[in-house]
Structures are given as C-alpha cells and as structure tokens.
C-alpha cells in the first residue's frame, strides 16, 4: 500500500530512531520530517495510509481521498483528525497509548526536585562566584525542602497518574487523588476543592475536555498553600496561564513546572514566558520525549499498521 509519514521530525531528530519496523510493514512509504499545512493535500493525495503526529486531517481532506484506508497517529490524542468524517467514510483511525509513561513520570520529579532543591538558583550562584567568595563550606541562600512527609495531589489517575503516585510513595509522600470533573469515578477520591488546600504538590494527568478546560484558575490557585507546587505535563488548556503567572508573581503559590501551553510553539507569546517568573520552570513539551519513549511510539505505530494490514483492530479509535 502507498503510505506517507507527514511529520516524522516531530518524533525524531538527527536520525535517532529506528524506522526499520515501519519500513518492513510498508514497502512503499515516503517519510517527511515536516509537512506545512499548505502541503498536506498534495502529500496525502493518492495515499492509502497516512501516518502523522500533529498534522491536521480535516473532513475535506478525508472526503477528497476516497482511496484512504488508514490514518495512524504517533500520539494518544486524535483531536487533529476529523474522526467522525473518517467513521462515515470507513477510514480506520489508530492511536497509541502508554508509550511515554516512564518519561513523563520521570519529568514530573525532575522538575519537582529542581524546584524543591533550588537547583537552578544554586547553579547560577556558583557560576556567579558566590561559593568561591563564601565564608562557609556551603551556601544556604535558597530554600531546600524534602519530599518525604509531604502530600502529593494527582488529578487524572490513569496509567500516568498511577506511575507518578508510585514514585511519590517511594519518596515517602502521601498521595491524594482528586475526582476529575466530568468523571464518574469517585472511589477513594476527593473533590478538587477539598484536595487543593491539603497538597504540597499538585500534578495534572487528565485529558482536556469541556469539563476540565481551565481546571486550575484563579479560584483554585487561591485554595492552594502558599508554598505549594503545581506541575502540568498534560494539556496547556487545563491551567489559566494569566492566573498562574499572577499567583507566582505575588507569592500565592510556591512554584510551578509547566511542560504544555495552549499554543505550541507559542508564537503569539504566553504569560508564562515572562522573564521575571523565577519560581517557574517551563519546558517545550518534552516530558514525553525520552528517546526510549519516542522509539516505543514508532514501534507501537508499526504494530498498529501491521495489525491493520492483517485485518485486526489494534489501537483502533474508529
């Protein structure tokens, strides 16, 4: 079957991933690192299988390609594909799951430890000569806090949330789980309003839906402890960026680590990119991006394609 991978460069850089499993499944595969939106129509024309990460496949594009049989994503989210149009046209849609759990959980604690141990501040002080000029064997200019005995709050208790919980427990943290808005699950879980005043760390691992959009805004931040840390590796729209910037700037919470923004890349700017937010770590959507996770994404994509060609439904959304 004729196939095209529209945006391999969003998964790989410098040829660091092995595409052999994919090429073995698809002998006639064209791979592009980047496909600007204005070239998508041209590159999917005549293709029976379209592989992608973030490129947009609209209803118009699906309807213009009656030969299209499969749209396969190297991601869990399918918001960039018109799933209903695919269903109407009998086009299969596959996604992948649980491929980056270890990377995301590791990132959560990497940023949390950087904040609670003032890693950046001490590194900068050393490079500025503060240690060399110090009167003691150590510097104690910035606060350091242990995680043991502190309370970790989790919103979104799927595979990712549970992985984070296990690491938190290994650090000696108490874990509380919030009842996610829009979810029916309530077993042992607290309302978000009840949980927020109790936690030292709040980490988000839930999808963005109508119920969770703006989940953490000015009201929720006001309920948190003044030394609490917020971590978001899920979706940018879960957090009101203006409200978070205000809370950080005015000491309403102790710090935050943000890996996702509402616009990526943030070409139109974002309040969380302000240079004066010293108690904030912003990373460019890299929590998922350990090399092992990205290779796993390709391997899972390849397995979905092979299964589809064999008549199966592995990874199928439609």
Secondary structure, DSSP 8 states (H G I E B T S, - for coil): -EEEES-GGGT-STT-S--HHHHHH-SEEEE-S---HHHHHHHHTT-SEEEESS--B-HHHHHT-TT--EEEESSS--TTB-HHHHHHHT-EEE---SSSHHHHHHHHHHHHHHHHTTHHHHHHHHHTTTTTT-SSSS--SS-----TT-EEEEE--SHHHHHHHHHHHHTT-EEEEE--TT----TT-B-HHHHHTT-SEEEE-----TTTTT-B-HHHHHHS-TT-EEEE-S-GGGB-HHHHHHHHHTTSSSEEEE---SSSS-TT--GGG-TT-TTEEE-SS-TT--HHHHHHHHHHHHHHHHHHHTT--TTB--
